Amino acid sequence: MAWLFLASVCVFGHSFASSSMEFRASFALHNERTTHGMQLVEFIEANLWMPACYLFIGVALLVFSSARRLPAWAGWLCFLLLASPWACYLQVCLYLGGKIVLW
């Protein structure tokens, strides 16, 4: 359940960043972090199979850990380790989506 929530939040953040990237020439501050963030969002848009495979691996690991009856801390540790790239991508998307656009 947590994987689906995280994936849906990242999809929202991705669409938020993509909509603000349409105005890429009119960002108020266009620094190196903005450039790298835009390259990352464009890379993910071009390779949508990567997050889908990563989500599948996370859900499979969750099912495997519950089937093997691992301790709860081990399942949460696996979730946190696999969710950290998603959280970093969400942070990049929210940074790009929240940039001030000059008209």
MARZADREN-300326 format. One line per field, with one value per atom (N, C-alpha, C): residue number from 1; atom name; x, y, z. Coordinates in steps of 0.05 Angstrom, whole numbers, always signed. Layout:
N
sedren [NUM_...]
fivex [CA_...]
east [X_...]
north [Y_...]
up [Z_...]
***
This chain:
103
sedren [1_1_1_2_2_2_3_3_3_4_4_4_5_5_5_6_6_6_7_7_7_8_8_8_9_9_9_10_10_10_11_11_11_12_12_12_13_13_13_14_14_14_15_15_15_16_16_16_17_17_17_18_18_18_19_19_19_20_20_20_21_21_21_22_22_22_23_23_23_24_24_24_25_25_25_26_26_26_27_27_27_28_28_28_29_29_29_30_30_30_31_31_31_32_32_32_33_33_33_34_34_34_35_35_35_36_36_36_37_37_37_38_38_38_39_39_39_40_40_40_41_41_41_42_42_42_43_43_43_44_44_44_45_45_45_46_46_46_47_47_47_48_48_48_49_49_49_50_50_50_51_51_51_52_52_52_53_53_53_54_54_54_55_55_55_56_56_56_57_57_57_58_58_58_59_59_59_60_60_60_61_61_61_62_62_62_63_63_63_64_64_64_65_65_65_66_66_66_67_67_67_68_68_68_69_69_69_70_70_70_71_71_71_72_72_72_73_73_73_74_74_74_75_75_75_76_76_76_77_77_77_78_78_78_79_79_79_80_80_80_81_81_81_82_82_82_83_83_83_84_84_84_85_85_85_86_86_86_87_87_87_88_88_88_89_89_89_90_90_90_91_91_91_92_92_92_93_93_93_94_94_94_95_95_95_96_96_96_97_97_97_98_98_98_99_99_99_100_100_100_101_101_101_102_102_102_103_103_103]
fivex [N_CA_C_N_CA_C_N_CA_C_N_CA_C_N_CA_C_N_CA_C_N_CA_C_N_CA_C_N_CA_C_N_CA_C_N_CA_C_N_CA_C_N_CA_C_N_CA_C_N_CA_C_N_CA_C_N_CA_C_N_CA_C_N_CA_C_N_CA_C_N_CA_C_N_CA_C_N_CA_C_N_CA_C_N_CA_C_N_CA_C_N_CA_C_N_CA_C_N_CA_C_N_CA_C_N_CA_C_N_CA_C_N_CA_C_N_CA_C_N_CA_C_N_CA_C_N_CA_C_N_CA_C_N_CA_C_N_CA_C_N_CA_C_N_CA_C_N_CA_C_N_CA_C_N_CA_C_N_CA_C_N_CA_C_N_CA_C_N_CA_C_N_CA_C_N_CA_C_N_CA_C_N_CA_C_N_CA_C_N_CA_C_N_CA_C_N_CA_C_N_CA_C_N_CA_C_N_CA_C_N_CA_C_N_CA_C_N_CA_C_N_CA_C_N_CA_C_N_CA_C_N_CA_C_N_CA_C_N_CA_C_N_CA_C_N_CA_C_N_CA_C_N_CA_C_N_CA_C_N_CA_C_N_CA_C_N_CA_C_N_CA_C_N_CA_C_N_CA_C_N_CA_C_N_CA_C_N_CA_C_N_CA_C_N_CA_C_N_CA_C_N_CA_C_N_CA_C_N_CA_C_N_CA_C_N_CA_C_N_CA_C_N_CA_C_N_CA_C_N_CA_C_N_CA_C_N_CA_C_N_CA_C_N_CA_C_N_CA_C_N_CA_C_N_CA_C_N_CA_C]
east [+16_+0_+17_+39_+57_+70_+76_+89_+70_+45_+26_+22_+22_+19_+44_+67_+92_+93_+85_+84_+65_+41_+22_+31_+44_+55_+77_+93_+114_+103_+81_+68_+57_+45_+35_+58_+80_+103_+115_+115_+126_+109_+82_+65_+67_+71_+75_+100_+122_+147_+146_+132_+130_+114_+93_+77_+93_+109_+125_+149_+158_+181_+173_+147_+139_+148_+152_+161_+191_+207_+235_+251_+244_+260_+253_+231_+223_+225_+242_+247_+260_+252_+265_+294_+300_+327_+333_+352_+360_+389_+392_+419_+425_+448_+456_+438_+427_+408_+383_+374_+351_+356_+380_+387_+388_+401_+404_+376_+360_+333_+316_+318_+304_+314_+340_+351_+341_+339_+329_+299_+283_+255_+251_+267_+266_+275_+295_+305_+283_+270_+249_+225_+219_+198_+205_+230_+238_+240_+244_+248_+228_+203_+182_+183_+197_+199_+216_+234_+251_+235_+219_+203_+183_+173_+154_+168_+192_+207_+215_+222_+230_+207_+183_+159_+153_+156_+151_+170_+195_+215_+208_+199_+192_+168_+147_+124_+131_+148_+156_+172_+189_+204_+185_+165_+146_+131_+122_+108_+127_+151_+171_+176_+179_+185_+162_+137_+114_+110_+117_+114_+135_+159_+180_+177_+158_+153_+178_+189_+212_+202_+219_+210_+201_+184_+173_+195_+216_+237_+252_+254_+268_+252_+225_+208_+209_+208_+209_+237_+258_+284_+287_+276_+277_+260_+237_+220_+235_+247_+261_+285_+299_+322_+314_+292_+283_+267_+256_+240_+257_+281_+298_+302_+307_+309_+282_+260_+234_+231_+239_+237_+256_+279_+297_+286_+274_+261_+237_+222_+200_+210_+232_+243_+252_+264_+272_+247_+226_+202_+188_+187_+175_+192_+218_+235_+230_+228_+222_+194_+175_+148_+142_+158_+154_+171_+185_+201_+183_+193_+178_+182_+159_+160_+154_+172_+167_+151_+132_+115_+126]
north [-24_+0_+25_+24_+47_+52_+30_+33_+47_+40_+53_+82_+88_+116_+132_+121_+134_+138_+118_+120_+141_+142_+162_+190_+194_+220_+228_+209_+215_+222_+208_+214_+243_+250_+278_+298_+292_+310_+312_+290_+289_+307_+304_+320_+350_+356_+383_+395_+379_+389_+392_+373_+374_+398_+404_+427_+454_+455_+480_+481_+458_+457_+467_+470_+481_+510_+523_+551_+553_+534_+532_+557_+572_+595_+619_+617_+640_+635_+616_+612_+637_+645_+669_+663_+639_+631_+605_+606_+583_+576_+560_+553_+524_+514_+487_+465_+470_+451_+449_+471_+471_+455_+459_+445_+415_+407_+378_+366_+381_+371_+367_+386_+384_+360_+355_+332_+306_+305_+281_+276_+297_+293_+285_+296_+289_+260_+252_+224_+204_+211_+193_+193_+215_+216_+198_+198_+182_+152_+146_+118_+111_+110_+105_+76_+58_+31_+28_+47_+45_+48_+68_+69_+46_+37_+15_-11_-16_-39_-36_-12_-8_-12_-3_-7_-37_-52_-80_-94_-87_-99_-93_-69_-62_-77_-80_-96_-125_-136_-164_-169_-150_-153_-152_-135_-134_-160_-171_-197_-219_-219_-239_-237_-213_-210_-218_-213_-222_-252_-264_-293_-308_-296_-309_-303_-286_-278_-266_-247_-232_-213_-205_-185_-159_-145_-120_-100_-99_-79_-84_-110_-116_-107_-111_-101_-71_-57_-28_-18_-32_-24_-28_-50_-53_-32_-25_-4_+23_+30_+56_+57_+35_+35_+37_+23_+24_+49_+62_+86_+111_+110_+134_+147_+132_+145_+158_+147_+158_+185_+185_+210_+232_+224_+244_+254_+237_+246_+264_+258_+275_+302_+303_+329_+345_+333_+347_+357_+341_+349_+372_+371_+393_+419_+416_+439_+452_+436_+447_+458_+444_+453_+478_+483_+507_+531_+529_+551_+574_+598_+622_+626_+629_+633_+662_+674_+702_+702_+718_+719_+739]
up [+0_+0_+0_+15_+16_-10_-25_-51_-71_-70_-88_-82_-56_-48_-57_-53_-61_-91_-106_-135_-144_-132_-140_-134_-111_-104_-124_-132_-152_-179_-187_-212_-211_-189_-186_-188_-174_-174_-202_-217_-244_-262_-260_-277_-269_-244_-234_-246_-246_-257_-288_-301_-330_-339_-324_-332_-328_-308_-305_-323_-333_-352_-379_-385_-411_-413_-391_-391_-384_-392_-384_-390_-411_-417_-399_-384_-368_-338_-330_-301_-290_-266_-253_-246_-238_-231_-246_-263_-279_-273_-252_-243_-251_-242_-249_-238_-214_-202_-219_-230_-248_-273_-285_-309_-305_-283_-277_-271_-257_-251_-276_-294_-320_-336_-335_-350_-337_-311_-298_-305_-304_-311_-340_-358_-386_-390_-375_-377_-368_-346_-336_-355_-368_-388_-412_-419_-442_-435_-410_-402_-379_-386_-365_-355_-370_-361_-335_-331_-307_-281_-277_-252_-250_-273_-272_-262_-272_-263_-233_-226_-198_-179_-188_-172_-170_-192_-192_-173_-173_-155_-126_-120_-93_-83_-100_-92_-89_-108_-106_-80_-73_-48_-24_-25_-3_+0_-23_-22_-13_-22_-14_+16_+27_+55_+72_+63_+79_+76_+53_+50_+67_+70_+86_+115_+122_+150_+163_+149_+160_+181_+199_+220_+207_+221_+210_+204_+221_+217_+191_+183_+158_+134_+136_+114_+111_+134_+133_+123_+131_+122_+92_+81_+52_+38_+50_+38_+38_+60_+62_+42_+40_+22_-7_-14_-42_-48_-27_-32_-32_-24_-23_-51_-72_-99_-107_-99_-106_-91_-66_-50_-62_-70_-83_-109_-125_-150_-144_-124_-116_-107_-93_-85_-109_-129_-153_-168_-170_-184_-170_-143_-129_-131_-132_-136_-163_-184_-210_-212_-200_-202_-187_-166_-149_-158_-180_-189_-198_-194_-202_-232_-246_-275_-281_-297_-305_-331_-332_-356_-375]
***
